[in-house]
Amino acid sequence: MKVSGSCHCQAVKYSVESDGLYPYQKCYCTICRKTSGGEGYAINLSADASSLQVEGEQYLQIYQAMLARDGRKKSEHRRIFCRNCGSHLWASHSAWPELLHPLASSVDSELPTVPCYTHIMLGSKASWVRTFATDQDLCFDDYPEESIAEWHDRVTGI
């Protein structure tokens, strides 16, 4: 399915093909918490990087967080923002160049209702953040073994 998204100021608009449309995985890592501007987590979708089409590419800015406090190790995870309004649009990782991860908060297309969530990186969660996890949700202090594709297979049968 084609998914369309944009930044808040509408300087950047994008579309991408996705077969992982459920915004199910909430990441509470320090970087997602500080760059999402939301309730202390970010939600990414899964999409085909080769299908990305962008309008307003000149407004894009890449952010690669420093993993070590001493500034010596840069993350391979690339977060793409609008340099005009600061909206976090999508992310990618050099280990999986075929994948792109639009942030659910930047998506303008209708997304399906999520039957359950996976809460990850809870070991980095800020103390003021509540997860509101249900009995059907999975919770992990770090990264789970289950991939985005495996979650979709298990939960949605897609």
C-alpha positions in Angstrom: 0.0 0.0 0.0 1.2 3.5 -0.7 1.6 5.6 2.4 1.8 9.4 2.2 3.2 11.7 4.9 4.4 15.3 5.5 6.1 17.6 7.9 4.1 20.1 10.0 4.9 23.1 7.7 4.2 21.1 4.5 7.6 21.9 3.1 8.3 18.2 2.8 5.8 15.6 1.5 6.7 12.0 0.8 5.2 8.7 -0.3 6.4 5.2 0.1 5.2 1.6 -0.4 4.6 -0.3 2.8 3.4 -3.8 3.7 4.0 -3.1 7.4 1.3 -0.5 8.1 0.5 -1.2 11.7 2.0 1.4 14.0 2.6 -1.2 16.8 6.1 -0.8 18.1 6.7 2.0 20.7 10.4 2.7 21.2 11.3 4.4 24.5 15.1 4.7 23.9 16.7 8.0 25.0 17.2 9.1 21.4 13.6 8.4 20.2 12.2 10.0 23.4 14.2 13.2 22.9 13.7 13.4 19.1 10.0 12.4 19.0 8.6 15.3 20.9 5.7 13.1 22.1 4.9 11.0 25.1 8.5 9.7 25.4 8.5 7.2 22.6 8.4 7.0 18.8 6.4 4.6 16.5 7.9 3.5 13.2 6.3 1.7 10.3 8.1 -0.5 7.8 8.4 0.5 4.1 10.3 -0.2 0.9 13.2 2.3 0.7 13.4 2.0 -3.1 9.9 3.3 -3.4 10.5 6.6 -1.5 9.3 9.7 -3.4 10.0 13.1 -1.8 8.8 16.6 -2.6 10.8 19.4 -0.9 14.0 17.3 -0.6 16.0 20.6 0.0 14.4 20.9 3.4 15.6 17.5 4.6 18.1 17.2 7.4 19.8 13.9 8.6 20.5 13.4 12.3 22.8 10.5 13.5 22.9 10.4 17.3 26.1 9.9 19.2 25.9 6.6 21.0 28.6 7.4 23.5 28.5 10.4 25.8 32.1 11.2 24.8 31.0 11.8 21.2 33.1 9.1 19.7 30.6 6.7 18.3 27.9 7.8 15.9 24.7 5.7 15.4 24.2 4.0 12.1 20.5 4.8 12.5 19.7 7.9 10.4 16.7 10.1 11.4 15.4 12.3 8.7 13.8 15.7 9.7 12.4 18.8 8.1 15.0 21.4 8.7 12.3 24.1 8.4 9.9 22.9 11.2 11.8 20.1 12.9 9.3 17.3 12.2 10.8 13.8 12.4 9.7 12.1 9.1 11.4 8.8 8.8 14.4 6.7 9.8 16.7 4.2 8.1 19.7 2.1 9.1 22.8 1.2 7.1 22.4 -2.5 8.1 19.1 -2.7 6.3 19.3 -0.3 3.3 16.2 -1.8 1.7 14.0 -0.7 4.6 12.7 2.8 5.5 10.8 3.5 8.7 8.3 6.4 8.4 7.3 7.7 11.8 3.6 7.1 12.3 3.2 10.7 13.5 4.3 12.0 10.1 1.9 9.8 8.1 -1.1 11.5 6.6 -2.7 8.3 5.2 -5.2 6.3 7.3 -3.4 3.5 9.2 -5.1 0.4 10.6 -6.0 0.0 14.2 -3.4 -1.8 16.2 -4.5 -5.0 18.0 -1.6 -4.9 20.4 1.7 -3.1 20.9 5.3 -4.1 21.5 7.0 -1.7 23.9 10.8 -1.7 23.4 13.8 -0.1 25.1 11.8 0.2 28.4 15.2 0.1 30.2 15.7 3.7 28.8 12.2 5.0 29.6 11.9 8.2 31.5 10.4 7.8 34.9 7.5 10.1 34.1 6.4 8.1 31.0 3.6 5.6 31.5 3.4 2.7 29.0 -0.3 1.8 29.3 0.6 -1.7 28.3 -2.2 -4.3 28.2 -2.1 -8.0 28.8 -1.8 -8.5 25.0 1.2 -6.2 24.7 4.8 -7.4 24.8 7.3 -5.4 26.8 11.1 -5.5 26.5 13.9 -3.6 28.4 16.0 -3.8 25.2 15.3 -4.8 21.6 13.1 -7.9 21.0 14.2 -10.8 18.9 11.0 -10.5 16.8 11.3 -8.4 13.7 8.7 -6.0 12.3 7.9 -8.5 9.6 7.6 -11.4 12.1 5.2 -9.3 14.2 3.0 -8.6 11.2 3.0 -12.4 10.4 2.1 -13.4 13.9 -0.5 -10.7 14.7 -2.1 -9.8 11.5 -1.4 -12.7 9.2 -0.2 -10.3 6.5 
